[in-house]
């Protein structure tokens, strides 16, 4: 997993957790919207009363430009065991036609003039923040003083699944997307609070 390395931001967060009556623990965890275990962990951490920083990581295809994609099967043949090379273009092309209405509505928020990788990263960031906030609020004790923070992490290096087998998480979660999903700037190492304000 890729984690932000801005120590100063983490130190600032730790400082903000102190008040006159208590000092809360800070739990740092990471995940992506394709791994339910990351959200399960967040749900458990929400019950502790600690502050939690959830760092969102991204699939490798978001970091691969279209011009780097080789003819079908060529990379896999030359470098067996090192995953697959494809970009967001391939993932978006696999969306059924006509696409589900909730998916179409969610993706309409993102500029069609952006390249596929930028659109996918922006959409996945907002979706992940939305789900993270929902999990946090449903799992935490109402009397808890713990706060949720959301961090933009890095991009994984390997696509473990082929473009025909990979799951488009936006299709999976669009049905449960909330209308009030906040638009975030998906710049790596940026930190946000629960409401989507930069921290």
N, C-alpha and C positions, 0 to 999 in steps of 0.2 A: 504494500500500500504506500502511496505517496502522501506525506503529511507536510503541512505548512512548516517552514523553518523560521518564521519570524518570532524569535524568542521574546522580543520586546512586546509584541501584542499579547502573548500569553502572560507575561509579567503584569501588563496593564490589567488584564482580566482578573488575575489573582488579586491585585490590589483593590479592584472594584468590589470584590466579594467580602471585603472587611467592613464591618460597621462597629458601633460602640458595644454591641451586645454579643456578637458572635463572629466566628470566622468559619465559613463553609468550605467544604472540600470541593475541588474541581476534578471532574472525571472527563477525560478526553477519549472519545471513541470515534471510529470511522466506519464507513459503509457506502454502499451505493444502492440505487433503487431496484437493482436486480437481485440483491441479497436480503432476504427477509430476516436473516439472523441479525443484521445491523439494527433493524427496527425493534426486534425482540429484545436486544440488549438495551436499547434506548428506553424501552418500556420499563425494564427492571431498574435501570439507573434513575428513572424519574421518581421511583418510590423511595429513594434513599434520602431525599432532602438536599442532596448536593447540587451544585451547579454542574451542568453538562455541556461540553463543547462537542457537537456532532460534526465530523468532517466528511463532506461528500466527495467521493472519488468517481472517476468516469471511465467508461469502457474505452479500450484502445482505439476503436474505429473512429472516435471523435478527433483523434490526433493524427489521422492519416489523410493526407490530401488525395484528391481523385487521381492526380497525375502520378502518384506513387503506387497505385494499384496495378498489379501485373495481370497478364492474361490468366483466365481461370485455371487454377491448379498449379501454375508455374512455381510460385513461391513455396507452396506446400511440398512440391516434388523436390525442389532444390534444398529446402531446409526443413526436413521432416521433424515433427515434434516441437516446432517453434510457433505453432499457431497459424492463423490465417491473416491475410492482408486485404482489407477492404475498408471503405469509408462509410460515412453516414448516408451517402447517396444510395448505396446498396440496401441499407436497412430501410430507408424511406420508400424505395421502389417496391419493397415487399409488402407494403401496406395494401390490404385488399381494396378493390374498387367496386362499388363506392365505399369509401371509408366510413366507419361508424360516426354518427353525428357528433357525439361528445368529443371524439378525437379531433375531428375537423374543426370544431369550435375552439378547442384548446390551442391547436396549432395556428389558428388564425391570428393569435396574439403576436406572432413573430414575423418579422419583416421577410417577405418573400425574396427580397433582393440580397439577403445574407446568404452565404454559402451553406450547404447542408450541415456541415460540422458546427458552424456557429449557431444555427437555428436549433440543432439537436442539443447542444450544450446548454443554451439558454432555457429551452423547454424542460430539460431534465433537471436543471438547477431549481427552477420554480416548482416543479412537481415534487422534487425531493424535500424542499423546504416546507411545502404544503403538508406533505405526509408526516414529516418530522414533527411539525407543530401539532398536528392532529393526534399523533401517538402520544406526545408529551402531555397534552392537556387531558387526554382520556386516562392516562396511567398514573399521573402524579396525585398525591394526596392534596386535597384542597387547602390544607393548612401549611403546606410546604413553602419554604422561602426560596427553594432552589430555582435557578433561572436557566433557560435554554439559550445556547448560542449555536450558530450554524456557520461552518467554515467551508470555503471553496478549496477543495483539495486538488490533487494532481490527476493525470491521465495514466491509466494502466498501460503497460508496454506490449502486452500480448492479447490478441483475440483468441480465446480458447475454443470458440465455436465458429463454424462456417457461417457465411452470410445467409445461407438458406435455413440454418438451424437456430440462429441467434434470436433471442426474444426482444421485441421492441417494447420496452417498458412503458413507453408513453401510451401505446395501445392498451396495455394491460391495466394501467392505472387511470386512464382518462375518465372512466366512468365514475370514479370516486373523487375526481379533482373537485376542489372547492371553488366556488365562484370568486372568492376573495383571495385567491392565490396572489402573492405579492411578486412583482417583477423585480428580480435581483440582477446585479451586474456580476456575471460569472467569472470574474478575474481571479486567478489563482491566488491564494493566501488572504483573500478578503474575508473578514469576519462580520457576521450580522447577529442582531439579537432576535428574539422570538418573533418580533413584529416586522422583521426585515430591515431594520435600521442599522447602518454600519456601526460597528463597535470599535 
